[in-house]
């Protein structure tokens, strides 16, 4: 869960990275239409959707690409309105980027069943601004360049290699991250995504976000941070 005491942009960005679903609002004949969608993010932080041409929200997008995405981090709280949520405002467009599609499927393994269907297409959302509510009195509008600054995608070229290495050779460390650092059940966690600010984990229908203490912008920095986190988990 993002730290609600942190500054608005990192809090909103962490929330976006940590969730695997959102409410998508599109325009249907000038009126708002809301639906539940699965989401992932690009290495640069752009929200990704894998949606069917037959879905009403996709039909709406073909008429008007304007969207809002509500990403909700309040699950499990006794008082949901004290928890964080962020609304992203922007435009959605189809993407033919196979690497982004692979990232979506890694985040949502079940999507591998229909990702190749002719009527399913990947959409990337260009965020124009964001509205964060991080509890009572914590309300901020965030500019796109603050929410998703340049340099978040510097690990994109090596992400798959690092993930394969961690899941094959250091699966025990991935379980330690989940159980000792994130307080999750320990068996079966897989690292599904990696960016300069942290790693994404999944176990069945559960997802978790492993934050880095500081941005890691090259493989050496990632290795050092993952080793540090593993040592902290063993010590904890």
N, C-alpha and C positions, 0 to 999 in steps of 0.2 A: 504494500500500500504506500503511495507517495506520502512524504512528510508534509503535512498541511502547514507547517511553520516555514517551509522553504519559500523562496521567491516564486512569483506566479508562473513564469514561463517553464522552468524546470519541473515544477509540480504538475502542470498540465501535460508536458511532454512525457513525464514518467507515467502518468495515468493513461495516456494514449497507448504507450508501449505495453502496459501491464494488462490491458483488457483484451478479450478475444471476441467481443460482440458489442454492438451499438444499435441505437435507434436511428434509422435513416429517414430523414424528411425530404420529400421531393414535392414538386408542384404538379397537380393534376387539374387542368382547366382552371388554373389560377388559385386553387385551394390547396392547403397543405395535406400531404398524405404521408403517414408515418408507418414504418415497418421495421422489423427486427432483422439485422444482418450480421453475419460473421465478418470480422475485420482482422487484418494484419497490417503491418507497416513496412514500407520500404526501408532500406538502410538509412536513407535520408529523413525518415520519419513520416512520409506521406501515407495517409490511410489507403489501404487496398481492399477492394471488394471483388468477390467472384460471384457474379449474379447471372441469372437466366434471362434471355431475351423475352421469355414469356411472362416474367414477373411484372406486376403493375409498376413497381418502382423503376424498372428498366424502361418500360414504355414511356413513363413520365420523363426520364432522363433524355430520351431521344427527342423530346419536344423542348425541354428546357434543362440544361445541365446544372442548374443551381441546386445545391444540396446543403443540408445541415446534418451533422452527426452528433448525437448525444452519447458521450462515453461516460458510463456510470460506475463510480467506484464505491458506492454506498452499501453494497451487499453485505449482509451479516451484522450491520450496525443496529443497536437497539433504537437509536434515533437517526434514521437515514439522512435527515436534513442537516446533520452535523458533518456529514461526509463529503468527499470531493466528487465533483462531476464537471465535465467540460463540454461545451457545445462548440463544434468546429463549423465554420461557415466557409463555403467555397464552391468549387465546380468540379464535377466528375467527368472523366473522359476515358474511353477505352484505351488499354495498353496492350501492346503485343510483346512486351518484354518478358522473355522466357525465364530470366533470372528472378523477376518479381513474382511470376506465377509459381515458381519453385519455392520461393519464400512463403507464399501464402499456403501452399500445400504442406510445407513443413510445420507451419503453425497449426494447420487444421488437417491432419492426416486423412480424415474421412472425405475431404474434398478431392482427394486423389481419384475417387471413384467417378466423379462427374466432371473433373477439370478438363477432360478431353472431349466432352460432348459439344456438338456443333452449336448448340444454343446457349452455352455458357461462355462468358467473356470476363476477363479481368478489367476492372476499372481502378484508376488511380485518382485520388482527390487532391486537387490543388487547394491548399488551405489559404484563405485570404485574411482571416482573423479568427480568434478564439475567445470564448467567454468562459472563464473559470469561476466556479463557486466552490470554495474549499471549506465550507462551514459558515456559521452565522457571522456576518460582517466581513467575510473574506471573499470579495467579489471583484474581479478584474477583467477588463478587456485586454487581450494580448495581440500584438501585431504579428503577422505571419513570420517576418524576419527574426523576431524574438523567439517565437515558439519553435521554429525549425531553422536555426542559423546554418550557415554554410559550414561544411566540415564534418557533418554527422555521418557521412557515407564513406569515410576513408578506409574502412575495413571491408567494403563490399567485395573486392576482388579475392580476398582470402577467407571470407566467412565460411564457405562450404568446407574448405579444407580444415579449418580449426574445429568446426562442429563435428566433422567425421572423426577427427583425432580424439576429441573429448569423449564422444559417445562410445568409441571403440576401445580406447586405451585408458581412459580415466573415468569410466562409468561410476566407479566408487566415489570419486570426488563430486560428481554431479548429484549423487544421492545425499552426500554430506551437505552440499550447499542447500538442498531442499529441506532436509530434516533439521540440521543444526543451526543454519543461519536464517531460514525462512519459516521454520516451525511447521513444515508439512510432513505428511506421511512419507516414509523414507524409500519405499521400493518402487522401481519402475519409472523414475523420472528421466526424461531425455532433454538434452539441450537442443532447441529448435531454431534459435536465432541469436545473432550476436551483432552488437553495434558498439560505438565508442563509449557508450554510457552504461552498458550492462548486457546481460544475456537473458534470453527467454527460455523458460522450462515448461514441459508439459508431461502430465501423467494421466492417461485416460482423458476424462473430460475436464480435468483441472489444469489451470495454467498458473505460472508464478513468474515474477520478475526478480532477477538477481542484479542489484545495482552495483556499479563500480564506485570506489571511493573517489576516483578522479577519472577524467576522460582518458581512454587508452586508444591512441590513434595509429598504432602499428603493432605487428605481431609480437614483438618483444615486450611491449607494454602490456598487451593482453596476457601473455604468458606470466609475467610478473604478478599481475593482479589476480589471476586465477590461482596461482600458487599461494599468494597472500591469503585469499579467501579460504582455500583449502586448509591452510595452517590455522586460521581463525576458527574454522568449523571444528577441527580436531581438538583445539584447545577449549572450545566452548562447551 
